[in-house]
């Protein structure tokens, strides 16, 4: 004989179950998560000491710009020259004015706290657009110690481009492609790392909009970059392009979290750089050729339809919100794996995407959670070690392999 609890006892048990698993109550749970993270972020700002790394440099470089220096190669600060695109300068010009020339760190931390909460809300919105992910996964989003540190204890510029690119992804998911491409360009104008999304974005644009419209969007992307940088392009275009989009930069070995399994000599060698570039391109081609176009009959058929009818979308299968997030997040993850150097702030580039990607694998829940914990652990070891770097690489590669073998086009 089975025991059935009285209704008065059964009803309260239905509430947490509904919050955790019923999509209808996603935003109820998300609201609790966001409110909880508001309190947590406030406690961190008030009780954990701020650490100066790049904020002072941002402010001094902004001051140099405001004093009339528009030659990018001559705008420098304590940690070196200005190496970010023009959107970075425009954002920090506003921050310079709001924070008493950068001296009001406490107020700056609150601005970044709001920015962090914006990324959390955007992440929840992206997750909500995919009904195949259980509600409770968003409970994992506020748990990253390193991510809170990047935003409110370090004030890195990466935070701005991440918030903007998340808004762009949400726009793409809701079929606002014109808005999405402008937001994507704005994110790219803050930091060049956003280019890691571009291969996946090109696949989505080509399939959803066709060849001609994709080319138009690329022209818009380039043109808006010129608008953001017009002040500096008038002064010295080559200085701006060389500094803001320097593809030959070599990061210091002592700061890297990625590929520390190698010695400094091997890490700094051109052979490793070339090998990683080839590996990056190869894996992107493999996903493009064998996964991202599979629902449409394969890459050859998609290309054939797109070239024969350049004004029409060549996709046969629907371009869902799930597909868009999965392809863009995977494209970004591939770039992260093959980046020779990942500094600690670069964790923000994919921290809020990891649970999503883990649920695009067919791994058991325990393994999914293990990968998430392993990645978080590796990013919190300072300085990184061959072991922590090896754990990071292993977890990232397993996650990517899991997506390949799982649901690379979404569910």
Order of alpha helices (4+ residues) and beta strands (2+ residues): alpha-alpha-alpha-beta-beta-alpha-alpha-alpha-alpha-alpha-alpha-alpha-alpha-alpha-alpha-alpha-alpha-alpha-alpha-alpha
